[in-house]
Amino acid sequence: MNKVWDDILNDLRQSVRHEEVEIWFGDAQFVEAQGEEFIVEVPNKYYVEWIEENYQLQLDQSASKHMEHPCRVKCIGGEEPTA
């Protein structure tokens, strides 16, 4: 599934600046695919909120394409503090 995550990020790089992808997704790690959810861990809850507000639609569309069924990328925040 890491290949699918790489494919999703490559799709995202086609529509947003490479630097943005590196800033917001450089430390993201695939966790698991569970049903219609593709779960990714990001550093903290601030990342979760920013990604949901700014990239959710693009992530979901790409995940659905690569998983070959309707899929939603769910980001979970790690333990790193936000401040």
C-alpha positions as MATLAB code, in Angstrom:
seq = 'MNKVWDDILNDLRQSVRHEEVEIWFGDAQFVEAQGEEFIVEVPNKYYVEWIEENYQLQLDQSASKHMEHPCRVKCIGGEEPTA';
ca = [
       0.000    0.000    0.000;
       2.985    2.319    0.318;
       3.064    2.353   -3.487;
      -0.534    3.575   -3.522;
       0.420    6.367   -1.081;
       3.345    7.300   -3.338;
       0.978    7.364   -6.325;
      -1.449    9.611   -4.422;
       1.384   12.028   -3.581;
       2.552   12.021   -7.201;
      -0.975   12.935   -8.301;
      -1.027   15.748   -5.757;
       2.291   17.062   -7.098;
       0.577   17.509  -10.466;
      -1.893   20.028   -9.047;
       0.000   21.812   -6.247;
       3.556   23.004   -5.823;
       6.112   20.329   -5.028;
       7.204   22.347   -1.984;
       3.684   22.255   -0.535;
       3.578   18.483   -0.848;
       6.930   18.204    0.914;
       5.880   20.565    3.727;
       2.524   18.932    4.464;
       3.175   15.331    3.464;
       6.944   14.867    3.824;
       6.572   13.178    7.217;
       3.275   11.441    6.475;
       3.282    7.660    6.799;
       0.798    5.160    5.438;
      -0.831    3.255    8.326;
      -3.458    0.981    6.788;
      -6.260    0.658    4.271;
      -9.474   -0.328    5.986;
     -12.634   -0.647    3.921;
     -13.227    2.724    2.305;
     -10.585    4.497    4.406;
      -6.939    4.956    3.530;
      -5.316    5.952    6.823;
      -2.194    8.099    6.972;
      -0.374    9.410   10.041;
       0.850   13.011   10.009;
       2.913   14.793   12.687;
       0.066   16.414   14.644;
      -3.536   17.579   14.693;
      -2.648   20.921   13.095;
      -1.523   18.983   10.016;
      -4.742   16.966   10.082;
      -6.857   20.134   10.068;
      -4.808   21.873    7.361;
      -4.806   18.842    5.097;
      -8.556   18.320    5.524;
      -9.265   21.978    4.720;
      -6.913   22.264    1.756;
      -6.278   18.868    0.165;
      -9.043   16.455    1.171;
     -10.931   16.416   -2.132;
      -7.769   15.863   -4.175;
      -6.563   13.114   -1.833;
      -9.906   11.318   -1.888;
     -10.160   11.459   -5.677;
      -6.651   10.111   -6.116;
      -7.096    7.387   -3.490;
     -10.326    6.258   -5.155;
      -8.560    6.110   -8.507;
      -5.626    4.056   -7.233;
      -7.650    1.819   -4.899;
     -10.185    1.263   -7.707;
     -13.167    1.895   -5.417;
     -14.568    4.883   -3.508;
     -12.049    5.744   -0.845;
     -11.390    8.517    1.664;
      -7.965    9.470    2.958;
      -8.141    9.823    6.723;
      -5.246   11.613    8.397;
      -4.522   10.958   12.037;
      -2.298   13.191   14.144;
       0.827   11.859   15.791;
       2.120   12.915   19.163;
       4.304   15.849   18.112;
       3.139   19.072   19.801;
       1.593   21.745   17.586;
       3.492   24.701   19.089;
];
